């Protein structure tokens, strides 16, 4: 497995980097799931689509809208 580093702007407006191990490069949505599980683990366990008539939203949008976290880059770790 390869180690990938995900660069993102955290909820304090600072650029941060986290490393994750995956078989292949994670998609933006996969990266958002990994970041959310590490930084906001309680929110990662919640079903955010439990209201009737609510449409599912991608995790990338939820991270940005609710936690002010924006993924900037996904690259192989050197």
N, C-alpha and C positions, 0 to 999 in steps of 0.2 A: 504494500500500500504506500501511497505517496502522501506527503505532508503538504498541505495548502495553507497559505496565509491569506486571511481575509482582512482587508483594510477598510475601516469604517469610521464615521464621525459619531462619537458617542453622545449621550444626552447632556454632556457638559460642553459640547462644541469642540472637543479635542479629538484629534486623529489617533486611533488606536489600532492595534494589530493583534489578531488571535490566530492561533494555528490549530488546524484540524486535520485528522488523517482520514482519507477517502481513497477508494480505488481509482476514481476518475475525478476530473475537475467538477466541483459542485456547481449547479446552476445558481442563479441569483436567489431563487426561491429556497433552494436547499441551504444556501449560505445563511439566509435570513432565519431559517428554522434553527440552525446550529447556534447562531449568535443569540437569538432569543432564549434558547434553552440554557445558555451559559450566563447571560446577563440578567434576564428576568425569568427565572425558572418557574415562578408561580404562574405568571401569565402564560407561559408555554403549555401549562397543564390545563388551562381553562378552555372550554369550548366557546369560542367567540362568535359562533354562528348559531346560537341556540334560540334566537328570537324568530317567531313565525314571520315568514315573508322576507326575511333578511337574506341577502345574497352573499355568498362567500367572497371574502376579499383576500387577495394574496398577502402572505406574511410580510413581504417587503413593504407594502403600503401600511400595514398595521404597525410595523416597527417605526416607520417614519412618522405616522400620524399620532400614535399614542405614546411612543417612547423617545421621539426625536433622534432616532438612530438611522443613519443612512450608509449603506454599503457603497464603497468607492471602487474597490478592486479585489479580484480573486486571482492569486498567482501562486505558482509552485514555490515552496519554501526552499531556500538554498542552503 
